[in-house]
Amino acid sequence: MQIVTDSGTDTALSAEESAELGITTIPLVVTLDGKSYHEGVDIGPDEFYPLLAATDSLPTTSQPSAGDFAEVYRRIAASDRDILSIHMSSGLSGTYNSALAAAQLVPEANITHVDTKTLSAAAGWQVVSAARAIKAGWPTEKVLELVAQISAASDSMYTLKDLKYLIHGGRISHMKGLIASLLHIKPLIGVEKVNGTYVQMGQARAFNGALSKLVSLMKKQHAEGSKLRVQVLYSYNPESAAMLHEKIDPVFDCTWLPAGPMSLVLGAHTGPSMVGVAFAPLSAFDAVP
C-alpha cells in the first residue's frame, strides 16, 4: 500500500524520507500577481514571502484538481493498487473532495480516503504514522485505527499579527475581522475536530500576550509537566516561533519535533506573521512502529 497526501499536511519529510516511506505529496497551488505556483515544485517559503512583501496584491490558493489526483493514482496503481489517500481538513480546503472525485476516474485502484479534520503538522503526524505502520506490515484496518487515535489526541492552535489575509481568504467573518483589525486584536485560533474548521479560542491585545495565551490554552487541556509531543510551525516568523518554544518548554515535558515553515499555501491565508503549535500526549504515539 502506498500513501498519497497533499502539501497542506506538512509532513516535514525530505524527498528521500518520503520515498522510503512510500508517500507521494501532491502540491497545492498559490497565485500571486497573476502567476500561479505549485508549492514545493515551483516555489518555497523563502521565495514566496519576499514576493508577498513586495506587492500590494493578496494571494489566492487552489486545491489540486481531480485530474491531478487521478494521474498520481494511476501511476501508483500500475504497481500497487492499494492506496491510502490522507488529506488536510475538508472543512478548510476542497482537496479532500478532489481526491474523492479522482478515485471514480481510476477504478483499477483500491483507494481508502482519510479526512484528517486538521492541517499542517497535526495532519502530517497522521500521514507519517500511517506510513510507518504500513511499512511495518499492518493491515489497513489497524492503520486506520492508529490514524483515528492520533487525530483524536492531537490539537493545533495559532495566532498572528495581521488579520487582512484571513479576511481576504474568507476564513473569518469580514465584519468580525474588520473590527478586530481596527482594535489591533490578536486572535487565538484553533481547529475543531467535528468539521475540521477554524474556531476562535480567545484573543489578546499584544502579540507576546497572544503567545502566552496559547500556552495557557494548552494548560487547560494538559496538566503542567505532562509528557507531550510538540511542534511549532510558522509562516515567515521564526523569531516568534522561537519565543513560543521558550514559553512552552518549561511548562511541559516536551518531546520536540523540528520547528519549521508551514505550508506556504496555508501561510497565504494567514500572512507572514503566523505562529502555531501542534501538540498531543506522547503516549498517543506509543504504538507507532
C-alpha positions as CSV (number, residue, x, y, z in Angstrom):
1,M,0.0,0.0,0.0
2,Q,1.2,3.5,-0.9
3,I,0.2,6.8,0.6
4,V,-0.9,9.9,-1.2
5,T,-1.2,13.2,0.6
6,D,-1.2,17.0,-0.2
7,S,1.3,19.7,0.7
8,G,-1.1,21.1,3.3
9,T,-0.3,18.3,5.7
10,D,3.3,19.4,6.4
11,T,4.9,16.1,7.0
12,A,8.3,17.8,7.2
13,L,10.0,14.9,5.4
14,S,12.7,15.2,2.9
15,A,12.2,13.7,-0.6
16,E,14.3,10.8,0.3
17,E,12.4,10.1,3.5
18,S,9.0,10.4,1.7
19,A,10.2,7.9,-1.0
20,E,11.4,5.5,1.7
21,L,8.0,5.6,3.4
22,G,6.0,5.4,0.2
23,I,4.5,8.8,0.5
24,T,3.6,10.9,-2.6
25,T,2.7,14.5,-2.0
26,I,0.5,16.4,-4.4
27,P,1.1,20.2,-4.3
28,L,-1.5,22.8,-3.7
29,V,-1.3,26.0,-5.8
30,V,-0.9,29.6,-4.8
31,T,-1.5,32.5,-7.2
32,L,0.1,36.0,-6.7
33,D,0.1,38.9,-9.1
34,G,-1.5,36.7,-11.7
35,K,1.2,34.0,-11.6
36,S,0.4,30.5,-10.2
37,Y,3.0,28.4,-8.4
38,H,2.9,24.7,-7.3
39,E,4.0,24.5,-3.7
40,G,7.3,22.7,-3.3
41,V,7.8,22.4,-7.1
42,D,7.8,26.0,-8.4
43,I,8.2,27.9,-5.2
44,G,9.1,27.5,-1.5
45,P,8.6,29.8,1.6
46,D,11.9,31.6,1.1
47,E,10.8,32.7,-2.4
48,F,7.1,33.2,-1.7
49,Y,7.1,35.6,1.3
50,P,9.5,38.1,-0.2
51,L,7.2,38.2,-3.2
52,L,4.3,38.8,-0.9
53,A,6.0,41.6,0.9
54,A,6.9,43.3,-2.4
55,T,3.3,43.6,-3.7
56,D,0.0,45.2,-2.6
57,S,-1.8,42.2,-4.1
58,L,-3.2,39.4,-1.9
59,P,-2.7,35.8,-2.8
60,T,-5.3,33.2,-3.7
61,T,-5.0,29.4,-3.4
62,S,-6.5,26.4,-5.0
63,Q,-6.5,22.7,-4.3
64,P,-5.2,20.0,-6.8
65,S,-7.7,19.1,-9.4
66,A,-9.4,15.6,-9.6
67,G,-7.2,15.2,-12.7
68,D,-4.1,15.8,-10.8
69,F,-5.0,13.2,-8.2
70,A,-6.1,10.7,-10.9
71,E,-2.8,11.0,-12.7
72,V,-1.0,10.1,-9.5
73,Y,-3.4,7.3,-8.6
74,R,-3.0,5.7,-12.0
75,R,0.8,5.8,-11.8
76,I,0.8,4.2,-8.3
77,A,-1.9,1.6,-9.2
78,A,0.3,0.3,-12.1
79,S,2.5,-1.3,-9.4
80,D,0.3,-1.2,-6.3
81,R,-3.4,-0.9,-6.5
82,D,-3.9,-0.3,-2.7
83,I,-3.6,3.4,-1.9
84,L,-4.3,5.3,1.3
85,S,-5.1,9.0,0.5
86,I,-4.8,11.2,3.6
87,H,-5.6,14.9,3.3
88,M,-6.0,18.2,5.1
89,S,-9.4,19.1,6.5
90,S,-12.3,19.1,4.1
91,G,-13.6,21.9,6.3
92,L,-10.8,24.2,5.2
93,S,-10.0,23.0,1.7
94,G,-11.6,21.3,-1.3
95,T,-8.5,19.0,-1.6
96,Y,-10.2,16.0,0.1
97,N,-13.2,16.3,-2.2
98,S,-10.9,16.4,-5.3
99,A,-9.3,13.2,-4.1
100,L,-12.7,11.5,-3.7
101,A,-13.7,12.6,-7.2
102,A,-10.4,11.3,-8.6
103,A,-11.0,7.8,-7.2
104,Q,-14.0,7.5,-9.6
105,L,-11.7,8.1,-12.5
106,V,-9.3,5.3,-11.5
107,P,-11.4,2.1,-11.0
108,E,-8.3,-0.1,-11.2
109,A,-7.1,1.4,-7.8
110,N,-8.4,0.4,-4.4
111,I,-8.3,3.8,-2.6
112,T,-9.1,4.5,1.0
113,H,-9.5,8.2,1.9
114,V,-8.9,9.9,5.2
115,D,-10.0,13.4,6.1
116,T,-7.6,14.4,8.9
117,K,-10.0,17.2,10.1
118,T,-6.9,19.3,10.7
119,L,-3.9,20.7,8.8
120,S,-0.2,21.3,8.9
121,A,1.9,19.4,11.5
122,A,-1.0,17.7,13.2
123,A,-2.2,16.3,9.8
124,G,1.4,15.4,9.0
125,W,1.6,13.3,12.1
126,Q,-1.3,11.2,10.9
127,V,0.4,10.7,7.5
128,V,3.8,9.7,8.8
129,S,2.4,7.4,11.5
130,A,0.3,5.6,8.9
131,A,3.3,5.3,6.6
132,R,5.4,3.7,9.3
133,A,2.6,1.3,10.2
134,I,2.1,0.3,6.6
135,K,5.9,-0.3,6.2
136,A,5.7,-2.5,9.3
137,G,3.1,-4.6,7.6
138,W,0.0,-3.6,9.5
139,P,-3.4,-4.4,7.9
140,T,-5.4,-1.4,6.6
141,E,-8.0,-1.6,9.4
142,K,-5.3,-1.3,12.1
143,V,-3.6,1.6,10.3
144,L,-6.9,3.5,10.2
145,E,-7.4,2.9,13.9
146,L,-4.0,4.3,14.6
147,V,-4.7,7.4,12.4
148,A,-8.0,7.9,14.2
149,Q,-6.3,7.6,17.6
150,I,-3.7,10.2,16.7
151,S,-6.3,12.5,15.2
152,A,-8.3,12.4,18.4
153,A,-5.3,13.1,20.6
154,S,-3.8,16.0,18.6
155,D,-4.6,19.7,18.6
156,S,-3.5,22.7,16.7
157,M,-3.6,26.4,17.6
158,Y,-2.1,29.6,16.1
159,T,-2.0,33.3,16.4
160,L,-1.0,36.1,14.1
161,K,-0.4,39.9,14.0
162,D,-2.3,40.9,10.8
163,L,-5.8,39.8,10.0
164,K,-6.1,41.1,6.5
165,Y,-5.1,37.7,4.9
166,L,-7.7,35.8,6.9
167,I,-10.3,38.3,6.0
168,H,-9.4,38.2,2.3
169,G,-9.4,34.4,2.2
170,G,-12.9,34.3,3.8
171,R,-11.7,32.2,6.7
172,I,-13.2,34.5,9.2
173,S,-16.2,36.9,9.0
174,H,-15.3,40.1,7.3
175,M,-17.1,42.2,9.8
176,K,-15.6,40.5,12.9
177,G,-12.2,40.6,11.2
178,L,-12.5,44.3,10.4
179,I,-13.5,45.1,14.0
180,A,-10.7,43.1,15.4
181,S,-8.2,44.6,13.0
182,L,-9.2,48.1,14.0
183,L,-8.8,47.2,17.6
184,H,-5.4,45.6,17.0
185,I,-6.6,42.3,18.5
186,K,-4.5,39.2,18.0
187,P,-6.9,36.2,17.7
188,L,-6.1,32.7,19.1
189,I,-7.4,30.3,16.5
190,G,-7.8,26.5,16.8
191,V,-9.1,23.7,14.6
192,E,-12.2,21.9,15.9
193,K,-12.5,18.2,15.4
194,V,-16.0,17.6,14.2
195,N,-15.9,19.5,10.9
196,G,-12.3,20.5,10.9
197,T,-12.9,24.2,10.7
198,Y,-11.4,27.2,12.4
199,V,-12.7,28.3,15.8
200,Q,-11.7,31.4,17.8
201,M,-10.4,30.4,21.2
202,G,-9.6,33.8,22.6
203,Q,-7.7,37.0,21.9
204,A,-5.0,39.3,23.1
205,R,-4.0,42.9,22.7
206,A,-0.4,42.2,22.1
207,F,1.4,39.5,20.1
208,N,3.6,38.4,23.0
209,G,0.4,38.1,25.1
210,A,-1.1,36.0,22.4
211,L,1.8,33.6,22.5
212,S,1.4,33.3,26.3
213,K,-2.3,32.7,26.0
214,L,-1.6,29.8,23.5
215,V,0.4,28.2,26.4
216,S,-2.5,28.8,28.8
217,L,-4.9,27.1,26.4
218,M,-2.5,24.1,26.3
219,K,-2.6,24.0,30.1
220,K,-6.4,23.8,30.0
221,Q,-6.1,20.5,28.1
222,H,-3.0,19.0,29.7
223,A,-1.6,19.3,33.2
224,E,1.7,21.0,33.7
225,G,4.5,18.5,33.4
226,S,2.6,16.3,31.1
227,K,4.6,14.3,28.5
228,L,3.7,15.9,25.2
229,R,4.8,15.7,21.6
230,V,5.1,19.3,20.4
231,Q,5.9,21.0,17.1
232,V,6.0,24.7,16.4
233,L,5.5,25.9,12.9
234,Y,5.3,29.4,11.4
235,S,4.8,31.1,8.1
236,Y,7.7,33.5,7.9
237,N,8.3,34.4,11.6
238,P,11.0,32.1,13.0
239,E,11.8,34.7,15.8
240,S,8.3,34.5,17.3
241,A,8.3,30.7,16.8
242,A,11.4,30.6,19.0
243,M,9.6,32.7,21.6
244,L,6.7,30.3,21.6
245,H,9.1,27.4,22.1
246,E,10.7,29.1,25.1
247,K,7.2,29.7,26.7
248,I,6.1,26.1,26.2
249,D,9.3,24.2,27.1
250,P,9.3,24.9,30.9
251,V,5.6,24.0,31.3
252,F,5.5,20.5,29.9
253,D,7.8,17.5,29.5
254,C,8.2,18.1,25.7
255,T,9.4,15.8,23.0
256,W,10.1,18.4,20.4
257,L,9.8,17.8,16.6
258,P,11.7,20.3,14.5
259,A,10.3,23.7,14.1
260,G,10.0,25.0,10.6
261,P,7.9,26.8,8.0
262,M,4.3,25.6,7.4
263,S,2.8,25.0,4.0
264,L,3.0,28.3,2.2
265,V,-0.5,27.8,0.8
266,L,-1.7,27.7,4.4
267,G,0.5,30.7,5.1
268,A,-1.1,32.6,2.2
269,H,-4.3,32.6,4.3
270,T,-2.7,33.8,7.5
271,G,0.1,36.0,6.3
272,P,3.8,36.0,7.2
273,S,3.3,36.7,11.0
274,M,1.6,33.5,11.8
275,V,3.0,31.2,14.5
276,G,1.3,27.9,15.5
277,V,1.7,24.8,17.7
278,A,0.6,21.2,17.3
279,F,0.6,19.1,20.4
280,A,-0.6,15.7,21.7
281,P,0.1,13.3,24.6
282,L,3.3,11.5,23.9
283,S,1.5,8.2,24.8
284,A,-0.7,8.6,21.7
285,F,2.3,7.6,19.6
286,D,3.5,4.6,21.7
287,A,2.1,2.1,19.1
288,V,3.7,3.8,16.1
289,P,6.4,1.5,14.7
